């Protein structure tokens, strides 16, 4: 079994890698040790050839009549996704969304540790969210540096998104998860940003529901 990753992995393949990882973790919890490409395909509504092609990007090979060794494959996918070392995360914005994210995102198994939550609202600063105390944004740069934070989650108003992203990046953060609808300009930086736009996802869901609908208005 090899573990040499190809240089460029398509975004669609990376997305499916996350699905494989979640399924492999569930199978391992169920006591399974081996899984076939056809079983992975059936559970994720894919084809066996798609599964094999996706896994070729990490050069992890199965064994004839046995399939893929689950623990090994899970470890390799986690390594490709950069999850074998826990990344420290901060949430900026302590509104309803930010508080929910700080409590429910991140664990040692997911590869992320939410270690700080920040806001500019003086009435919120000092309040606790789970085990975390809300801090003022003025302390963000020093906190990021002192805690080796590499990921920042934006849960702020759109108008503040770019400014907060700039502050995070200048402090040493290299990954931004953007829950705002604002475009984050990362020109002349080495940082990465992924947009997590809930409304856009709902719009895509609406389209998918229409496409699969068998009921049409005859008016």
C-alpha positions in Angstrom: 0.0 0.0 0.0 1.4 3.4 -1.0 0.6 6.8 0.3 2.0 9.1 -2.4 -0.5 11.9 -3.2 -0.9 13.2 -6.7 -0.1 16.9 -7.1 -3.5 18.2 -8.0 -6.7 16.7 -6.7 -10.0 18.0 -8.3 -12.4 19.8 -5.9 -15.1 17.2 -6.5 -12.7 14.4 -5.5 -11.7 16.2 -2.3 -15.4 16.6 -1.5 -15.9 12.9 -1.9 -12.8 12.1 0.2 -14.5 13.8 3.1 -17.6 11.5 2.6 -15.3 8.4 2.5 -13.6 9.5 5.7 -16.9 9.9 7.6 -18.2 6.5 6.3 -14.9 4.8 7.1 -15.0 6.2 10.7 -18.6 4.9 11.1 -17.6 1.4 9.7 -14.6 1.2 12.1 -16.9 2.1 15.0 -19.1 -0.8 13.9 -16.2 -3.2 14.2 -15.6 -3.6 10.5 -12.0 -4.0 9.3 -12.3 -4.3 5.5 -14.6 -2.6 2.9 -14.9 -3.1 -0.8 -15.2 -0.4 -3.4 -18.7 -1.6 -4.3 -19.8 -1.3 -0.7 -18.4 2.2 -0.5 -20.1 3.0 -3.8 -23.5 1.6 -2.7 -23.5 3.5 0.6 -22.6 6.8 -1.0 -24.6 6.4 -4.2 -21.5 6.3 -6.4 -20.1 3.8 -8.9 -17.3 1.4 -8.0 -15.1 2.9 -10.7 -15.6 6.4 -9.2 -14.5 5.1 -5.8 -11.4 3.4 -7.3 -10.5 6.5 -9.3 -11.0 8.8 -6.3 -8.8 6.6 -4.1 -6.1 6.5 -6.8 -5.3 10.1 -5.9 -3.8 8.9 -2.6 -2.4 5.7 -4.2 -4.0 3.5 -1.5 -4.6 0.1 -3.0 -7.0 -2.6 -2.0 -6.4 -6.4 -1.8 -8.2 -8.8 -4.1 -11.3 -10.4 -2.6 -10.8 -8.3 0.6 -11.1 -4.7 -0.5 -9.6 -1.8 1.5 -8.3 -2.1 5.0 -10.5 0.5 6.8 -8.1 1.8 9.5 -5.3 2.3 6.9 -7.5 3.9 4.3 -9.0 6.2 7.0 -5.6 7.3 8.1 -4.4 7.9 4.5 -7.4 10.0 3.6 -7.0 12.0 6.8 -3.4 12.6 6.0 -4.2 13.8 2.5 -6.8 16.2 3.9 -4.3 17.5 6.5 -6.2 16.1 9.4 -3.6 13.9 11.1 -2.5 17.0 13.1 -5.1 18.9 15.1 -5.5 22.5 13.8 -6.4 25.2 16.3 -9.4 27.3 15.2 -10.9 30.7 16.3 -14.5 31.9 15.6 -14.9 35.6 15.0 -18.5 36.7 15.7 -20.4 35.7 18.8 -23.9 36.0 17.5 -26.2 33.0 17.3 -24.3 31.4 14.4 -20.9 32.0 15.9 -21.9 30.6 19.3 -23.4 27.5 17.7 -20.3 26.9 15.6 -17.9 27.3 18.6 -19.8 24.7 20.5 -20.5 22.1 17.8 -17.5 22.4 15.4 -14.2 20.7 16.0 -13.0 17.8 18.0 -9.7 15.8 18.1 -11.2 13.3 15.8 -12.3 15.9 13.2 -8.8 17.4 13.2 -10.0 20.8 14.5 -9.9 22.4 17.9 -12.0 25.5 18.5 -10.0 27.3 21.1 -11.3 30.9 21.0 -14.3 33.0 20.1 -14.2 36.8 19.6 -16.6 39.7 19.2 -16.6 43.6 19.2 -19.8 43.8 21.2 -18.8 45.0 24.7 -21.9 43.4 26.2 -20.8 40.0 24.9 -17.2 40.1 25.9 -16.6 38.1 29.0 -19.6 35.9 28.5 -19.1 32.2 28.2 -20.0 29.9 25.3 -19.5 26.3 26.5 -16.0 26.2 27.9 -14.9 29.3 26.0 -15.0 32.9 27.2 -15.8 35.5 24.5 -12.9 37.8 23.9 -12.6 41.2 22.3 -11.3 41.4 18.7 -8.4 43.6 19.9 -6.8 40.5 21.5 -7.2 38.4 18.3 -3.7 38.9 16.9 -1.9 38.0 20.1 -4.2 35.0 20.8 -3.6 33.7 17.2 0.1 33.9 17.6 0.3 32.5 21.2 -2.0 29.5 20.4 -0.7 28.7 16.9 -4.1 29.2 15.4 -4.2 28.3 11.7 -7.9 28.5 10.9 -10.4 31.4 11.3 -14.1 31.1 11.0 -16.0 34.3 9.9 -19.4 34.6 11.5 -19.5 38.4 11.3 -21.7 40.9 9.3 -20.8 41.0 5.6 -19.4 44.6 6.0 -16.8 43.4 8.5 -15.8 40.2 6.8 -12.8 41.5 4.7 -11.4 43.5 7.6 -11.6 40.5 10.0 -10.1 38.2 7.3 -7.2 40.6 6.8 -6.6 40.8 10.6 -6.6 36.9 10.9 -4.2 36.5 8.0 -1.8 39.1 9.1 -1.8 37.4 12.5 -0.8 34.1 11.0 -4.0 32.3 10.0 -3.7 30.5 6.7 -7.2 29.2 6.3 -10.6 31.0 6.4 -14.0 29.4 6.6 -16.4 32.2 5.5 -20.0 32.0 6.7 -20.7 35.5 5.3 -22.0 36.3 1.8 -19.1 38.7 1.2 -16.3 37.8 -1.2 -13.0 37.6 0.6 -10.0 38.9 -1.4 -6.9 36.8 -0.8 -4.8 38.4 -3.4 -1.1 38.6 -2.5 -1.6 36.2 0.4 -0.8 32.5 0.8 -4.1 31.9 2.6 -7.0 29.8 1.5 -10.7 30.5 1.9 -13.8 28.3 1.6 -17.2 29.8 1.5 -19.9 28.1 3.6 -22.9 29.9 2.3 -26.1 28.4 3.9 -28.5 30.4 1.7 -26.8 29.4 -1.5 -26.9 25.7 -0.4 -30.6 26.0 0.3 -31.0 27.5 -3.2 -29.2 24.6 -4.7 -31.4 22.2 -2.7 -34.5 24.0 -4.0 -33.2 23.4 -7.5 -32.5 19.8 -6.9 -36.0 19.3 -5.4 -37.5 20.9 -8.6 -35.4 18.7 -10.8 -36.7 15.5 -9.1 -40.3 16.7 -8.8 -42.9 14.6 -10.7 -45.7 17.1 -10.0 -46.3 19.9 -12.3 -48.8 22.8 -12.4 -51.1 22.5 -15.4 -52.5 26.1 -15.1 
